[in-house]
C-alpha cells in the first residue's frame, strides 16, 4: 500500500466528520427554528385559551357591577315620593327626596343618583350637599334623558358635565309615555373595577359600538378609538360633547394577524414600556352594545414556550445525534480497521513478493551451488576412487615384497618336493612321492590364494552393499598382512566373531579398512618392549562395532585434531590418505569411525550396519 493512502483515509474520515458536524448543525438550526415556530403557535393557542377564560371572568364581573345599579332607577320610577316631588316640586319635598337619594347611594355602588323633571332640570340629587351638586343643572341635551323620556329607559356612557368624571348613566322614566313626569338617573362609575384590572397587570378595556374606549385599566387610553373606527360617527360624538373635549384619537395598536373572530395578534406601546406584542381577546358584554378587550403579553409566554420547545427538540435531537455519531464512529472504526487490514495485507503481499523474489534468486543461486556441489562431489568421488585405488596399489606395493618372498619359499619348496618326488618314483617309493605331490598341490593353492587377493585388492570401485561375514573380512585382512609383518603377528590378539555375524558392505573395501587400521596399529607398537594389538567385534543394537586397539605411545594432540584430514600424516613417506579413505568407505555403508587416544595407546572403533541373511 502506498504511503499516501493512510493519509487519504484519514482525510476522508475527517471530511465525513466535518460533513456530519455541518449536517447536525443545519438540522439543529432547522429543528430549533421549527421548534420555535411550534413554541410560538403553542404559546398563541395557550394565550388564546387563557385569554378567553380570563375575558369571560372579567365580563361576568363587569356585568355584576352593571346589574347592581340598574335596579335603582326602575324602583325609584315607581316610588310615591319621587312622583309627588315631580308633580309638586316644593323645596321641602325636594330636600326630603335628596336625603333619600343620598341614603340609597350610600348603600349601593352607584356614584350619584338624581331626579330630573320633564324639562331636563335636576330637582333632587344624592350629592345635593356637595359643591358639585347636580341640583339645578340642565340635562335636557343628554341622550339618556331624551331616550328615557321617549322609550321609558336608557343607558348612556358619558363624561360628567359637572363632575368631569366618566360613568354610565342609567335612566328610567317616571310616569307613562303620555304623562311623563321626569326621569330617574343613576350614574355608575368603574374606578374600583379599573383599579382591579390594573392590579392584574393585564391591559383591559371596554369599547362601545363606535369603537370608543369607555372603561380601561390604562388611563391614557380612555376615550381613544379603535383603529378603523368611522370618522363620521366620531365627528358626531365630538359635537355631542358626550366625552367632553376628548379628541378621540386612535389607540396605539397595530393589528398584525387576525387569529379567530375574537382573537388577534397586535402590537402596541404601553405607557412607560417599549412596543410589545399581545394577544387581544374580544368578548361581548351581555345586555350592552359593548365589547371587552383583554390583552395578554405574548413575549414572556412565547419566549418560555419557544425555549421549552427548543430545549425539548434539542434534548430529543442530542441522543439521535449521539447515536448517529456512534454509528458513524463505529463505521469509521470498521473502515479504518478494514483499511489497516487492507494496508497490512498489501504490505504483506509486497513483502511476500519481495521475499519470494529473494527466495527465487536464492533458489537459483542455491541450485547453481547445488549443481556446482554435485559436480564437485562427482569429481571428489572420482578422486576418492582414485585415492582408494592408489591406496590399494600402495598397499599392494608394500606387500608385494612379502608376497614375493612368500611365493619364493613355496616355489623353492615345490622344486625340492618335485625333485624328491622324482627320486621317490625312481626308487619306487610311491607313498613318499604321493605325499610330496600333495604338499606341492597345497603350496600351489596357497600361491593362488595370494595372487587372487592381490587381484581383488587391485580392483577399482565400491560395488553394491551386500551382507559380508565379519569373520571372513578379519581373516582376509590378517592374511594380507601376514607376509609384510611376518614375525610380528604374534602381537596381534584377534577375537573372531561368530560365523553368522554379517554387516552391509563389500568384502574388499571392508578388508581395506581393517588393513589400514591393523597396519597403523602394528607400526605404532614397533620397537616397544611389550607389543599388543587387540581386535574384537561385538553387536550393539543395529550396529556391529569392530575395535582395533594398540598399546603404542598414542597420537599427538596436534595430529589427532586433524587425523581424518587428507594428507595429514606422521609417517615418513606416508600419504596421509589411509584413514580418510577408511572413514569414507565406512560412511558409504552407513557407518562411521571414531578414535580414542592417550598415553596408554590408541583405539579405532568402526561402526557398521548389521545385516541379516534370510
C-alpha positions as CSV (number, residue, x, y, z in Angstrom):
1,X,0.0,0.0,0.0
2,X,1.4,3.4,-0.9
3,X,2.3,5.9,1.8
4,X,-0.3,8.4,0.8
5,X,-3.3,6.0,1.2
6,X,-3.4,6.1,5.1
7,X,-3.4,9.9,5.0
8,X,-6.1,9.8,2.3
9,X,-8.2,7.5,4.5
10,X,-7.6,9.9,7.5
11,X,-8.6,12.9,5.3
12,X,-11.7,11.0,4.2
13,X,-12.7,10.3,7.8
14,X,-12.1,13.9,8.7
15,X,-14.3,15.0,5.8
16,X,-17.0,12.7,7.0
17,X,-16.9,14.2,10.5
18,X,-17.0,17.7,9.1
19,X,-20.0,16.8,6.9
20,X,-21.6,15.1,9.9
21,X,-21.0,18.2,12.1
22,X,-22.3,20.6,9.5
23,X,-25.3,18.3,9.0
24,X,-26.0,18.2,12.7
25,X,-25.7,22.0,12.9
26,X,-28.0,22.5,9.9
27,X,-30.5,20.0,11.3
28,X,-30.2,21.5,14.8
29,X,-30.8,25.0,13.4
30,X,-33.8,23.8,11.4
31,X,-35.1,21.9,14.4
32,X,-34.6,24.9,16.6
33,X,-36.4,27.1,14.1
34,X,-39.3,24.7,13.7
35,X,-39.4,24.2,17.4
36,X,-39.5,28.0,17.8
37,X,-42.4,28.2,15.3
38,X,-44.2,25.4,17.2
39,X,-43.5,27.1,20.5
40,X,-44.9,30.4,19.1
41,X,-48.0,28.6,17.9
42,X,-48.4,26.8,21.1
43,X,-47.9,30.0,23.1
44,X,-50.5,31.8,21.0
45,X,-53.0,28.9,21.4
46,X,-52.3,28.8,25.1
47,X,-52.8,32.5,25.5
48,X,-56.0,32.4,23.4
49,X,-57.4,29.7,25.6
50,X,-56.3,31.5,28.8
51,X,-57.5,34.9,27.4
52,X,-61.0,33.6,26.6
53,X,-61.3,32.2,30.1
54,X,-60.0,35.4,31.7
55,X,-62.1,37.6,29.4
56,X,-65.2,35.6,30.3
57,X,-64.5,36.2,34.0
58,X,-63.9,39.9,33.5
59,X,-67.1,40.2,31.5
60,X,-69.0,38.4,34.3
61,X,-67.6,40.7,36.9
62,X,-68.4,43.8,34.7
63,X,-71.9,42.5,34.3
64,X,-72.3,42.1,38.0
65,X,-71.1,45.7,38.5
66,X,-73.6,46.8,36.0
67,X,-76.6,44.9,37.3
68,X,-76.4,46.4,40.8
69,X,-77.2,50.0,40.0
70,X,-79.7,49.1,37.2
71,X,-82.5,48.3,39.7
72,X,-82.4,51.7,41.4
73,X,-83.9,53.8,38.6
74,X,-86.6,51.2,37.9
75,X,-87.6,51.1,41.6
76,X,-87.5,54.9,42.1
77,X,-89.5,55.5,39.0
78,X,-92.5,53.9,40.9
79,X,-91.7,55.5,44.2
80,X,-94.6,57.7,45.5
81,X,-92.2,60.3,46.9
82,X,-90.5,60.7,43.6
83,X,-93.8,61.1,41.8
84,X,-95.0,63.6,44.4
85,X,-91.8,65.7,44.2
86,X,-92.1,65.8,40.4
87,X,-95.8,66.7,40.5
88,X,-95.3,69.4,43.2
89,X,-91.6,70.3,43.4
90,X,-91.8,72.3,46.6
91,X,-88.5,72.8,48.4
92,X,-89.4,70.6,51.4
93,X,-90.3,67.6,49.3
94,X,-87.2,68.0,47.1
95,X,-84.9,68.2,50.1
96,X,-86.5,65.1,51.6
97,X,-86.1,63.3,48.3
98,X,-82.4,64.4,48.1
99,X,-81.8,62.9,51.5
100,X,-83.5,59.7,50.5
101,X,-81.3,59.5,47.3
102,X,-78.2,60.2,49.4
103,X,-79.1,57.3,51.7
104,X,-79.7,54.9,48.8
105,X,-76.4,55.8,47.1
106,X,-74.5,55.1,50.4
107,X,-75.8,51.5,50.4
108,X,-75.0,50.8,46.7
109,X,-72.1,51.0,44.4
110,X,-73.7,53.9,42.5
111,X,-71.8,57.1,42.1
112,X,-74.7,59.5,42.1
113,X,-78.5,59.2,42.0
114,X,-80.7,62.1,40.8
115,X,-84.1,63.0,39.6
116,X,-84.8,65.2,36.5
117,X,-88.1,66.8,35.7
118,X,-89.8,66.8,32.3
119,X,-87.8,69.8,31.3
120,X,-84.5,68.2,31.9
121,X,-83.6,70.1,35.1
122,X,-82.3,68.1,38.0
123,X,-84.6,68.7,41.0
124,X,-83.0,66.3,43.6
125,X,-79.6,64.6,43.8
126,X,-77.7,62.4,46.1
127,X,-74.8,64.9,46.0
128,X,-77.0,67.8,46.9
129,X,-74.7,68.7,49.8
130,X,-71.5,68.8,47.6
131,X,-70.3,71.8,45.7
132,X,-70.6,69.7,42.5
133,X,-74.3,69.1,43.2
134,X,-76.4,68.2,40.2
135,X,-79.4,70.1,41.6
136,X,-80.4,72.8,39.2
137,X,-78.3,71.6,36.3
138,X,-80.0,71.2,32.9
139,X,-79.6,67.8,31.3
140,X,-82.1,68.1,28.6
141,X,-79.3,67.7,26.0
142,X,-78.2,64.4,27.4
143,X,-79.2,61.3,25.4
144,X,-80.1,59.3,28.5
145,X,-82.7,62.0,29.3
146,X,-84.3,62.2,25.8
147,X,-84.2,58.5,25.2
148,X,-85.7,57.7,28.6
149,X,-88.5,60.2,28.0
150,X,-89.1,58.7,24.7
151,X,-88.6,55.0,25.3
152,X,-89.0,54.6,29.1
153,X,-85.4,53.7,29.8
154,X,-81.9,54.5,28.5
155,X,-78.2,53.8,29.2
156,X,-75.6,56.2,28.2
157,X,-71.8,56.4,28.9
158,X,-70.5,60.0,29.0
159,X,-68.2,62.4,30.8
160,X,-69.9,64.1,33.7
161,X,-70.9,67.7,32.8
162,X,-70.3,68.9,36.3
163,X,-68.0,66.3,37.9
164,X,-66.0,65.8,34.7
165,X,-65.8,62.1,35.7
166,X,-66.8,59.4,33.2
167,X,-69.5,56.9,34.0
168,X,-72.5,55.0,32.8
169,X,-75.8,56.8,33.2
170,X,-78.8,54.5,33.6
171,X,-82.2,56.3,33.4
172,X,-85.9,55.3,33.8
173,X,-88.9,57.4,33.0
174,X,-91.3,58.4,35.8
175,X,-94.9,58.1,34.6
176,X,-96.4,56.9,31.4
177,X,-95.5,57.8,27.9
178,X,-98.3,60.4,27.7
179,X,-97.9,61.8,31.1
180,X,-94.1,61.6,31.7
181,X,-93.2,63.5,34.9
182,X,-89.4,63.2,34.6
183,X,-86.5,60.8,34.7
184,X,-84.6,59.0,37.5
185,X,-80.9,58.7,36.7
186,X,-78.2,56.7,38.4
187,X,-74.5,57.2,37.4
188,X,-72.3,54.1,37.8
189,X,-68.6,54.8,37.9
190,X,-66.0,52.0,37.4
191,X,-63.0,53.3,39.4
192,X,-62.8,50.2,41.6
193,X,-63.1,47.8,38.6
194,X,-60.4,49.7,36.7
195,X,-58.2,49.5,39.8
196,X,-58.7,45.8,40.0
197,X,-57.8,45.4,36.3
198,X,-54.7,47.5,36.8
199,X,-53.6,45.2,39.6
200,X,-53.8,42.2,37.3
201,X,-51.2,44.0,35.1
202,X,-53.1,42.8,32.0
203,X,-54.4,45.7,29.8
204,X,-58.2,45.5,29.8
205,X,-60.6,48.0,28.3
206,X,-64.2,48.2,27.1
207,X,-65.3,49.9,23.9
208,X,-68.8,50.9,22.8
209,X,-70.4,50.3,19.4
210,X,-68.4,53.2,17.9
211,X,-65.1,51.7,19.0
212,X,-64.5,54.3,21.7
213,X,-62.8,53.2,24.9
214,X,-65.1,53.7,27.9
215,X,-63.6,51.7,30.7
216,X,-59.9,50.9,30.8
217,X,-57.1,49.8,33.1
218,X,-54.8,52.3,31.2
219,X,-56.0,55.8,32.0
220,X,-54.3,57.3,29.0
221,X,-56.4,55.2,26.7
222,X,-59.7,56.5,27.9
223,X,-61.9,57.9,25.1
224,X,-59.4,56.8,22.4
225,X,-60.8,54.8,19.5
226,X,-60.0,51.6,17.8
227,X,-58.1,51.7,14.5
228,X,-60.6,51.9,11.6
229,X,-63.4,53.5,13.5
230,X,-65.9,55.6,11.4
231,X,-64.7,59.2,11.2
232,X,-68.2,60.5,10.6
233,X,-69.6,58.8,13.7
234,X,-66.7,60.1,15.7
235,X,-67.3,63.6,14.4
236,X,-71.0,63.4,15.6
237,X,-69.7,62.2,19.1
238,X,-67.4,65.1,19.3
239,X,-70.1,67.6,18.5
240,X,-72.4,66.0,21.1
241,X,-69.8,66.6,23.8
242,X,-70.6,63.1,25.2
243,X,-67.0,62.8,26.2
244,X,-66.4,66.5,26.7
245,X,-63.4,67.9,24.7
246,X,-61.7,64.4,24.3
247,X,-60.0,64.3,20.8
248,X,-61.0,60.7,20.3
249,X,-57.5,59.8,18.9
250,X,-56.9,56.2,17.7
251,X,-55.3,53.7,20.1
252,X,-51.6,53.0,19.6
253,X,-52.4,49.5,18.4
254,X,-51.3,47.8,15.2
255,X,-53.2,44.6,14.2
256,X,-50.7,42.1,12.8
257,X,-52.8,39.0,12.3
258,X,-56.4,38.0,12.9
259,X,-56.3,34.7,14.6
260,X,-60.0,34.0,15.1
261,X,-63.2,36.1,15.2
262,X,-62.5,37.0,18.7
263,X,-58.7,37.0,18.9
264,X,-55.9,38.8,17.1
265,X,-52.2,39.3,17.3
266,X,-51.4,43.0,17.9
267,X,-48.5,45.3,18.7
268,X,-48.9,48.3,21.0
269,X,-46.9,50.6,23.2
270,X,-48.0,50.7,26.9
271,X,-47.1,53.7,28.9
272,X,-43.6,53.5,30.2
273,X,-42.6,50.5,28.1
274,X,-41.5,49.6,24.6
275,X,-43.6,48.3,21.8
276,X,-44.7,44.7,22.5
277,X,-46.8,42.0,21.0
278,X,-50.1,41.0,22.6
279,X,-52.9,38.5,22.1
280,X,-56.1,40.5,22.1
281,X,-59.2,38.7,23.1
282,X,-62.6,40.3,22.5
283,X,-65.8,39.3,24.3
284,X,-69.2,40.9,24.1
285,X,-70.7,42.3,27.3
286,X,-74.3,41.0,27.7
287,X,-77.1,43.5,28.0
288,X,-74.9,46.2,26.4
289,X,-73.5,47.0,23.0
290,X,-70.1,47.0,24.5
291,X,-67.2,44.6,23.9
292,X,-64.5,43.9,26.4
293,X,-61.0,43.6,25.0
294,X,-58.3,41.8,27.0
295,X,-54.6,41.9,26.2
296,X,-52.2,39.2,27.1
297,X,-48.4,39.9,26.6
298,X,-47.1,37.4,24.1
299,X,-43.4,37.7,24.6
300,X,-43.0,36.1,28.1
301,X,-45.2,33.2,27.4
302,X,-44.0,32.9,23.9
303,X,-40.3,33.0,25.0
304,X,-40.9,30.4,27.6
305,X,-42.8,28.2,25.1
306,X,-40.2,28.7,22.4
307,X,-37.4,28.0,24.9
308,X,-39.2,24.9,26.2
309,X,-39.9,23.6,22.7
310,X,-36.4,24.3,21.5
311,X,-34.9,22.6,24.6
312,X,-37.2,19.6,24.1
313,X,-36.2,19.5,20.4
314,X,-32.5,19.7,21.3
315,X,-32.9,17.2,24.1
316,X,-34.5,14.8,21.5
317,X,-32.0,15.7,18.8
318,X,-29.0,15.3,21.0
319,X,-29.4,11.5,21.7
320,X,-30.2,11.0,18.0
321,X,-27.0,12.9,17.0
322,X,-25.0,10.9,19.6
323,X,-26.4,7.7,18.2
324,X,-25.7,8.8,14.7
325,X,-22.2,9.8,15.8
326,X,-21.6,6.4,17.4
327,X,-22.9,4.7,14.3
328,X,-20.5,6.8,12.1
329,X,-17.7,6.3,14.6
330,X,-18.2,2.5,14.5
331,X,-18.4,2.6,10.7
332,X,-15.3,4.7,10.6
333,X,-13.6,2.3,13.0
334,X,-14.7,-0.6,10.9
335,X,-13.4,1.2,7.7
336,X,-10.2,2.1,9.5
337,X,-9.7,-1.5,10.6
338,X,-10.5,-2.6,7.0
339,X,-8.1,-0.1,5.6
340,X,-5.5,-1.1,8.1
341,X,-6.0,-4.8,7.3
342,X,-6.0,-4.0,3.6
343,X,-2.8,-2.0,4.0
344,X,-1.3,-4.8,6.1
345,X,-2.4,-7.3,3.6
346,X,-0.9,-5.3,0.7
347,X,2.2,-4.7,2.7
348,X,2.4,-8.4,3.5
349,X,1.8,-9.3,-0.2
350,X,4.5,-6.8,-1.1
351,X,6.9,-8.3,1.4
352,X,5.9,-11.8,0.3
353,X,6.5,-10.8,-3.3
354,X,9.9,-9.3,-2.3
355,X,10.7,-12.3,-0.2
356,X,9.5,-14.7,-3.0
357,X,11.7,-12.8,-5.4
358,X,14.6,-13.0,-3.0
359,X,13.9,-16.7,-2.4
360,X,13.7,-17.3,-6.1
361,X,17.1,-15.6,-6.6
362,X,18.4,-17.5,-3.6
363,X,16.9,-20.7,-5.0
364,X,18.6,-20.0,-8.3
365,X,21.8,-19.4,-6.5
366,X,21.3,-22.5,-4.4
367,X,20.5,-24.6,-7.4
368,X,23.6,-23.3,-9.1
369,X,25.6,-24.0,-5.9
370,X,24.0,-27.4,-5.7
371,X,24.9,-28.1,-9.3
372,X,28.4,-27.0,-8.5
373,X,28.5,-29.1,-5.3
374,X,27.2,-32.1,-7.3
375,X,29.8,-31.6,-9.9
376,X,32.4,-31.1,-7.2
377,X,31.0,-34.2,-5.4
378,X,31.2,-36.2,-8.5
379,X,34.8,-35.0,-9.0
380,X,35.5,-35.8,-5.4
381,X,34.0,-39.2,-5.7
382,X,36.2,-39.8,-8.7
383,X,39.2,-38.5,-6.9
384,X,38.2,-40.6,-3.9
385,X,38.0,-43.7,-6.1
386,X,41.4,-42.8,-7.5
387,X,42.7,-42.3,-4.0
388,X,41.2,-45.6,-2.8
389,X,42.8,-47.3,-5.8
390,X,46.1,-45.5,-5.2
391,X,46.0,-46.6,-1.5
392,X,45.2,-50.1,-2.5
393,X,48.0,-50.1,-5.0
394,X,50.3,-48.6,-2.4
395,X,49.4,-51.4,0.0
396,X,49.8,-53.8,-2.9
397,X,53.2,-52.4,-3.5
398,X,54.1,-52.7,0.2
399,X,53.0,-56.3,0.4
400,X,54.5,-57.2,-3.0
401,X,57.9,-57.8,-1.5
402,X,56.5,-60.0,1.3
403,X,54.3,-61.8,-1.2
404,X,57.3,-62.4,-3.5
405,X,59.1,-63.8,-0.5
406,X,56.0,-65.8,0.4
407,X,55.8,-67.1,-3.2
408,X,59.6,-67.7,-3.5
409,X,59.6,-70.0,-0.5
410,X,56.7,-72.2,-1.8
411,X,58.3,-72.3,-5.2
412,X,61.6,-73.4,-3.8
413,X,59.9,-75.9,-1.6
414,X,57.8,-77.1,-4.6
415,X,61.1,-77.6,-6.6
416,X,62.5,-79.5,-3.7
417,X,59.4,-81.6,-3.3
418,X,59.3,-82.2,-7.1
419,X,62.9,-83.4,-7.0
420,X,62.2,-85.6,-4.0
421,X,59.1,-87.0,-5.7
422,X,61.1,-87.9,-8.8
423,X,63.7,-89.6,-6.7
424,X,61.0,-91.5,-4.8
425,X,59.4,-92.6,-8.1
426,X,62.7,-93.8,-9.4
427,X,63.2,-95.7,-6.2
428,X,59.6,-96.9,-6.4
429,X,58.7,-95.3,-3.1
430,X,55.3,-94.2,-4.2
431,X,53.9,-93.4,-0.8
432,X,56.6,-90.7,-0.1
433,X,56.3,-89.4,-3.6
434,X,52.5,-89.0,-3.2
435,X,52.9,-87.1,0.0
436,X,55.4,-84.7,-1.7
437,X,53.0,-84.2,-4.6
438,X,50.2,-83.4,-2.1
439,X,52.5,-80.9,-0.4
440,X,53.2,-79.3,-3.8
441,X,49.5,-79.0,-4.5
442,X,48.9,-77.3,-1.2
443,X,51.7,-74.9,-1.8
444,X,50.4,-74.1,-5.3
445,X,46.9,-73.5,-3.9
446,X,48.4,-71.1,-1.3
447,X,50.2,-69.2,-4.1
448,X,46.9,-69.0,-6.0
449,X,45.1,-67.5,-2.9
450,X,47.9,-64.9,-2.6
451,X,47.6,-63.9,-6.2
452,X,43.8,-63.9,-6.1
453,X,44.0,-61.5,-3.0
454,X,46.3,-59.3,-5.0
455,X,43.9,-59.2,-7.9
456,X,41.0,-58.4,-5.7
457,X,43.0,-55.6,-3.9
458,X,43.9,-54.1,-7.3
459,X,40.3,-53.9,-8.5
460,X,38.6,-50.4,-8.5
461,X,35.0,-49.5,-7.5
462,X,32.9,-49.5,-4.4
463,X,30.3,-52.1,-5.5
464,X,26.8,-52.7,-4.2
465,X,26.5,-53.2,-0.4
466,X,25.8,-56.8,0.4
467,X,25.9,-58.9,3.5
468,X,29.5,-59.7,4.3
469,X,30.7,-62.0,7.1
470,X,32.7,-60.1,9.7
471,X,34.9,-63.1,10.4
472,X,35.9,-63.6,6.8
473,X,36.8,-59.9,6.5
474,X,39.0,-60.1,9.6
475,X,40.7,-63.3,8.3
476,X,41.3,-61.8,4.8
477,X,42.9,-58.7,6.4
478,X,45.1,-60.7,8.6
479,X,46.1,-63.0,5.7
480,X,47.2,-60.0,3.6
481,X,49.2,-58.5,6.4
482,X,50.9,-61.8,7.3
483,X,53.6,-61.6,4.7
484,X,54.6,-57.9,5.5
485,X,54.5,-58.3,9.3
486,X,55.9,-61.9,9.4
487,X,57.4,-62.4,12.8
488,X,55.3,-59.6,14.3
489,X,51.8,-61.0,14.0
490,X,52.3,-62.8,17.4
491,X,51.5,-59.3,18.9
492,X,48.1,-59.5,17.2
493,X,45.3,-60.7,19.5
494,X,42.2,-61.4,17.4
495,X,38.9,-62.4,18.9
496,X,37.0,-63.8,16.0
497,X,33.2,-63.2,16.0
498,X,30.6,-65.9,15.2
499,X,30.3,-67.2,11.6
500,X,26.7,-65.8,11.3
501,X,27.6,-62.2,12.1
502,X,27.2,-60.1,8.9
503,X,27.4,-56.4,8.1
504,X,26.5,-54.4,5.0
505,X,29.4,-53.6,2.6
506,X,31.9,-55.0,0.2
507,X,34.5,-57.6,1.3
508,X,37.4,-55.9,-0.5
509,X,36.6,-52.4,0.8
510,X,35.9,-53.6,4.4
511,X,39.2,-55.6,4.3
512,X,40.9,-52.3,3.2
513,X,39.6,-50.6,6.4
514,X,40.9,-53.3,8.7
515,X,44.2,-53.5,6.8
516,X,44.8,-49.8,7.3
517,X,43.9,-49.9,10.9
518,X,45.9,-53.0,11.7
519,X,48.8,-51.8,9.7
520,X,48.8,-48.4,11.7
521,X,48.5,-50.3,15.0
522,X,51.4,-52.7,14.2
523,X,53.5,-49.8,13.0
524,X,52.6,-47.9,16.2
525,X,53.9,-50.7,18.5
526,X,57.1,-51.3,16.6
527,X,60.2,-51.1,18.8
528,X,58.2,-51.3,22.1
529,X,59.1,-54.0,24.6
530,X,55.5,-55.1,25.2
531,X,53.6,-55.1,21.9
532,X,49.9,-55.8,21.8
533,X,47.2,-55.2,19.2
534,X,43.7,-56.3,20.1
535,X,40.9,-56.8,17.5
536,X,37.4,-57.8,18.5
537,X,33.8,-57.4,17.2
538,X,30.5,-57.1,19.1
539,X,26.9,-56.3,18.4
540,X,25.2,-53.1,19.7
541,X,21.6,-52.9,18.6
542,X,21.5,-52.4,14.8
543,X,25.3,-51.8,14.7
544,X,28.3,-54.1,14.7
545,X,31.3,-52.5,16.5
546,X,34.8,-53.6,15.5
547,X,37.5,-52.3,17.8
548,X,41.3,-52.2,16.9
549,X,43.4,-51.1,20.0
550,X,47.1,-50.9,20.5
551,X,49.4,-50.1,23.4
552,X,51.5,-47.7,21.4
553,X,52.5,-44.2,22.5
554,X,49.2,-42.7,21.3
555,X,48.6,-39.9,18.8
556,X,49.9,-36.4,19.3
557,X,47.2,-33.9,20.1
558,X,48.0,-31.6,17.1
559,X,47.8,-34.7,14.8
560,X,44.6,-36.0,16.5
561,X,42.7,-32.8,15.8
562,X,43.1,-33.2,12.0
563,X,43.6,-37.0,11.9
564,X,41.0,-37.5,9.2
565,X,42.2,-34.6,7.1
566,X,43.7,-35.7,3.7
567,X,47.5,-35.7,3.5
568,X,47.9,-35.3,7.3
569,X,50.4,-38.0,8.4
570,X,53.1,-38.5,11.0
571,X,54.9,-41.3,9.0
572,X,57.8,-40.6,6.8
573,X,56.9,-41.3,3.2
574,X,53.2,-41.7,4.1
575,X,50.4,-40.1,2.0
576,X,48.0,-39.3,4.9
577,X,45.1,-40.9,2.9
578,X,44.6,-44.3,4.6
579,X,42.3,-43.1,7.5
580,X,40.5,-40.6,5.2
581,X,39.7,-43.4,2.7
582,X,38.8,-45.8,5.6
583,X,36.3,-43.3,7.0
584,X,34.8,-42.6,3.6
585,X,34.3,-46.4,3.0
586,X,32.6,-46.8,6.4
587,X,30.4,-43.7,5.6
588,X,29.4,-45.2,2.2
589,X,27.9,-48.1,4.0
590,X,26.1,-46.1,6.7
591,X,28.8,-46.4,9.3
592,X,31.5,-44.3,11.0
593,X,34.9,-44.4,12.6
594,X,35.8,-43.0,15.9
595,X,39.2,-42.8,17.6
596,X,40.3,-42.8,21.3
597,X,44.0,-42.0,22.0
598,X,46.1,-41.5,25.1
599,X,49.5,-42.2,26.6
600,X,48.5,-45.8,27.1
601,X,47.6,-46.4,23.4
602,X,45.1,-45.8,20.7
603,X,41.8,-47.4,19.8
604,X,39.9,-47.1,16.5
605,X,36.2,-48.1,16.7
606,X,34.4,-48.9,13.5
607,X,30.6,-48.8,13.4
608,X,29.0,-50.8,10.6
609,X,25.3,-51.6,9.9
610,X,24.3,-55.1,10.9
611,X,23.0,-57.3,8.1
612,X,20.9,-60.5,8.2
613,X,20.9,-63.5,5.9
614,X,17.4,-64.7,5.0
